[in-house]
């Protein structure tokens, strides 16, 4: 399968599926793991924008790599 690497097949397929969903009045979304840079690049090439960060399996006790981002989040949502 090495011959298909960097051929942008993922982008081609994601764009096609996105277009089909939109023609059916379905709002598409793209989800990937935060460390999957290749998948994030596909999403970016398909004009998806980051909307949330999935913290599945992460304990938000101050030891998370997301701690700085999460500070003050609840107070922002309440205001």
JOMO-V793440 format. One record per backbone hydrogen bond with DSSP energy under -1.0 kcal/mol. NH is the residue of the N-H (numbers start at 0). CO is the residue of the C=O. E is the energy in kcal/mol with one decimal. If there is no record, write none. Layout:
NH/CO/E
NH/CO/E
This chain:
3/0/-2.0
4/1/-1.4
6/3/-1.5
11/7/-2.2
12/8/-2.8
13/9/-2.7
14/10/-2.7
15/11/-2.1
16/12/-2.5
17/13/-2.5
18/14/-2.5
19/15/-2.2
20/16/-2.6
21/17/-2.3
22/18/-2.0
23/19/-1.1
24/21/-1.7
25/20/-2.7
35/32/-2.3
36/34/-1.5
39/35/-2.0
40/36/-2.2
41/37/-1.8
42/38/-2.4
43/39/-2.3
44/40/-2.4
45/41/-1.3
46/43/-1.8
47/42/-2.6
57/54/-2.6
60/58/-1.5
66/63/-1.5
69/65/-2.0
70/66/-1.3
72/69/-2.1
75/71/-1.8
76/72/-1.9
77/73/-1.5
78/74/-1.6
